[in-house]
Amino acid sequence: MIECMKNMAKRPEFGRWIPVTERLPEDDKYILVSFDNFTLPDIGRYEVDEDGNGAFYPGDDEKRYAAYGLFVNAWMPLPEPYRESEEK
């Protein structure tokens, strides 16, 4: 567990919000998103279409956050999921 935390801490983006103006996340990976106009973060994803245009989507939803009036201003990677075998 301690080794896992040390490895995660070495990632420069771990535990810090990355503004969308600084960098966009990898395509189709789940991430934690923050909003310019809403107080709670959410788990979503960023997708790039065949024309190279990207948008943020909530979870597995096919509608963009913008369709709900929510505007993503920052994101951060999700931690690795818990695995019981890591505790043993």
Residue pairs with C-beta under 8 A, 6 or more apart in sequence:
1 86
1 87
4 80
4 86
8 14
8 79
8 80
9 15
11 77
13 76
13 77
14 76
14 77
14 79
15 76
16 76
17 34
17 74
17 75
17 76
18 25
18 74
18 75
18 76
19 73
19 74
20 72
20 73
20 74
20 75
24 46
24 54
25 31
25 45
25 46
25 75
25 77
26 46
27 46
27 47
27 48
27 54
28 45
28 46
28 47
29 45
29 46
29 77
30 43
30 44
30 45
30 59
30 78
31 43
31 44
31 45
31 46
31 75
31 76
31 77
31 78
32 41
32 42
32 43
32 75
32 76
32 77
32 78
33 41
33 42
33 43
33 44
33 56
33 65
33 72
33 74
33 75
34 41
34 72
34 73
34 74
34 75
35 41
35 42
35 65
35 70
35 71
35 72
35 73
36 71
36 72
36 73
37 69
37 70
37 71
38 70
42 58
42 59
43 58
43 59
43 78
44 56
44 57
44 58
44 59
44 65
44 72
45 56
45 57
45 59
46 54
46 55
46 56
46 57
46 75
47 54
47 55
47 57
48 54
49 55
55 64
55 65
55 66
56 64
56 65
56 66
56 72
56 75
57 63
57 64
57 65
58 65
58 68
65 71
65 72
